[in-house]
């Protein structure tokens, strides 16, 4: 198993452990820590794939500079990424599958935590998220990975470093705070706000993916 695929598996396992801790109402701060590790591993698997394909020649510093837009670093990293896409075409799809399993696990926890408080709204929100991912993933799979966005709108809203960083930060805050709310009784209003912001960002990014898929 490639180290990048192992990182994907790790975050799936961590999501299941977090689910147990929240449902059992124990070790809320451990759950928060594991959620943080899961999201960090999501950012590490790309580097592990590049490092493995380059046989260690590309270090984390070079990879990070490429990811943040350094032109010279991108010229070095880009050919390696293209080789990965040719030799391991399933890699990006495995990564997406791991992302979805982790995210859906956390959304199911959201339903579990809020079923007695706002059952209809909680279920409706999660259903819309699932539908958004299902159609956007299907349409983008027919065009290639999301890293190949062509339109300015899709690049800015979906594939830019700022957009990717923002969605991961908001996801972490929303799901980490869910553990604090449900296990430790933190104020519920904060969770409502975080989930609302996360939902809007997810829908906007989904619109960008769908728009991109319609452009020839």
C-alpha positions in Angstrom: 0.0 0.0 0.0 1.3 3.5 -0.9 1.9 5.8 2.1 -0.5 8.3 0.7 -3.3 5.6 0.6 -2.3 4.6 4.1 -2.8 8.3 5.2 -6.3 8.1 3.7 -7.1 4.9 5.6 -5.8 6.5 8.8 -8.2 9.4 8.6 -11.2 7.1 8.0 -10.2 5.0 11.0 -9.9 8.2 13.1 -13.3 9.4 12.0 -14.8 6.1 13.3 -13.0 6.5 16.6 -14.3 10.1 16.9 -17.8 8.8 16.3 -17.5 6.3 19.1 -16.1 9.0 21.5 -18.9 11.4 20.7 -21.7 8.9 20.9 -20.3 7.5 24.2 -20.0 11.1 25.4 -16.4 10.6 26.6 -13.0 12.3 26.1 -14.3 15.3 24.1 -10.9 16.9 23.8 -9.4 13.7 22.6 -12.0 13.6 19.9 -11.1 17.2 19.0 -7.4 16.2 18.8 -8.2 13.2 16.6 -10.4 15.4 14.3 -7.4 17.7 13.9 -5.1 14.8 13.1 -7.6 13.5 10.5 -7.8 16.9 8.7 -4.0 17.2 8.8 -3.6 13.8 7.3 -5.9 14.9 4.5 -3.3 17.6 3.6 -0.3 15.2 4.0 -1.4 12.4 1.6 -0.7 14.5 -1.5 2.8 15.2 -0.3 3.4 11.5 0.5 2.3 10.5 -3.0 4.7 13.1 -4.5 7.5 12.1 -2.2 7.1 8.4 -3.0 7.0 9.0 -6.8 10.1 11.2 -6.7 11.9 8.7 -4.5 12.3 11.3 -1.7 13.8 14.0 -3.9 11.0 16.4 -3.3 11.0 17.4 0.4 8.0 18.9 2.3 9.4 22.4 2.0 9.5 22.3 -1.8 6.1 20.7 -1.9 4.7 23.4 0.4 6.2 26.1 -1.7 4.6 24.6 -4.8 1.2 24.3 -3.1 1.4 28.0 -2.1 2.1 29.2 -5.6 5.9 29.4 -5.9 6.4 29.2 -9.7 9.8 27.4 -9.6 8.7 24.9 -7.1 5.5 24.2 -9.1 7.7 23.5 -12.2 9.5 20.8 -10.3 6.5 19.2 -8.6 4.0 19.3 -11.6 5.7 16.6 -13.7 5.8 14.3 -10.7 2.1 14.9 -10.1 1.4 14.1 -13.8 3.3 10.9 -13.5 1.3 9.9 -10.5 -2.0 10.6 -12.4 -0.8 8.3 -15.2 0.6 5.5 -13.0 -1.9 5.6 -10.2 -5.2 7.0 -11.7 -7.2 5.6 -8.8 -5.2 7.7 -6.3 -7.3 10.9 -6.5 -10.5 8.9 -6.4 -9.3 7.0 -3.3 -8.5 10.4 -1.7 -12.0 11.7 -2.5 -13.6 8.5 -1.2 -11.7 8.9 2.1 -12.8 12.5 2.3 -16.4 11.6 1.8 -16.4 8.7 4.3 -14.8 11.0 6.9 -17.1 13.9 6.2 -20.3 11.8 6.1 -19.4 10.2 9.4 -19.2 13.7 11.0 -22.5 14.8 9.3 -24.2 11.6 10.7 -22.9 12.6 14.1 -24.5 16.0 13.6 -27.8 14.3 12.9 -27.3 12.1 16.0 -26.5 15.1 18.2 -29.3 17.3 17.0 -32.1 14.8 16.2 -34.1 15.7 19.3 -33.5 19.4 18.9 -34.0 20.0 15.1 -34.6 16.6 13.5 -36.1 17.8 10.2 -33.6 20.5 9.6 -30.6 18.3 10.5 -31.7 15.6 8.1 -32.5 18.0 5.4 -29.1 19.7 5.6 -27.2 16.4 5.4 -29.4 15.2 2.5 -28.5 18.3 0.5 -24.8 17.9 1.3 -25.0 14.2 0.1 -26.8 15.2 -3.1 -24.3 18.1 -3.8 -21.4 15.7 -3.4 -22.9 12.9 -5.4 -23.6 15.0 -8.5 -20.5 17.2 -8.3 -18.2 14.2 -7.8 -19.9 12.4 -10.7 -19.6 15.3 -13.1 -16.1 16.2 -12.1 -15.0 12.5 -12.4 -16.0 12.7 -16.0 -13.7 15.7 -16.5 -10.7 14.7 -14.4 -9.7 15.8 -10.9 -10.6 19.1 -9.3 -7.0 20.2 -9.6 -7.6 20.7 -13.3 -10.2 23.5 -13.0 -10.1 25.8 -16.0 -12.6 28.6 -15.3 -11.7 31.6 -13.1 -14.9 31.1 -11.0 -14.1 27.4 -10.2 -10.4 28.1 -9.6 -11.2 30.9 -7.1 -14.1 29.3 -5.3 -13.0 25.6 -5.4 -9.4 24.8 -6.3 -7.5 27.9 -5.0 -5.3 27.4 -1.9 -7.4 30.0 0.0 -10.6 28.2 -0.8 -9.3 24.7 0.2 -7.8 26.1 3.4 -11.0 27.9 4.3 -13.2 24.8 3.9 -10.9 22.6 5.9 -10.7 25.2 8.7 -14.5 25.6 8.9 -15.0 21.8 8.7 -12.6 21.3 11.6 -14.2 24.0 13.7 -17.8 22.8 13.0 -17.1 19.2 13.7 -14.7 19.8 16.6 -17.2 22.1 18.3 -19.9 19.4 17.8 -17.9 17.2 20.2 -17.6 20.0 22.7 -21.3 20.9 22.5 -22.6 17.3 22.7 -20.2 15.9 25.2 -19.4 18.9 27.4 -22.5 21.0 26.9 -20.9 24.0 25.2 -23.4 26.7 23.9 -25.4 25.4 21.0 -25.6 28.7 19.2 -22.0 28.5 18.1 -22.6 25.1 16.5 -25.6 26.5 14.6 -23.5 29.4 13.2 -20.5 27.1 12.3 -22.8 24.6 10.5 -24.6 27.3 8.7 -21.3 28.8 7.4 -20.0 25.3 6.5 -23.2 24.5 4.6 -23.1 27.7 2.6 -19.4 27.1 1.6 -20.1 23.5 0.6 -23.0 24.6 -1.6 -21.0 27.4 -3.2 -18.1 25.0 -3.9 -20.5 22.5 -5.3 -21.9 25.2 -7.6 -18.4 25.9 -8.8 -17.8 22.2 -9.6 -21.0 21.8 -11.5 -20.4 25.1 -13.4 -16.9 23.8 -14.3 -18.3 20.5 -15.6 -20.6 22.3 -18.0 -17.8 24.2 -19.7 -16.3 22.6 -22.8 
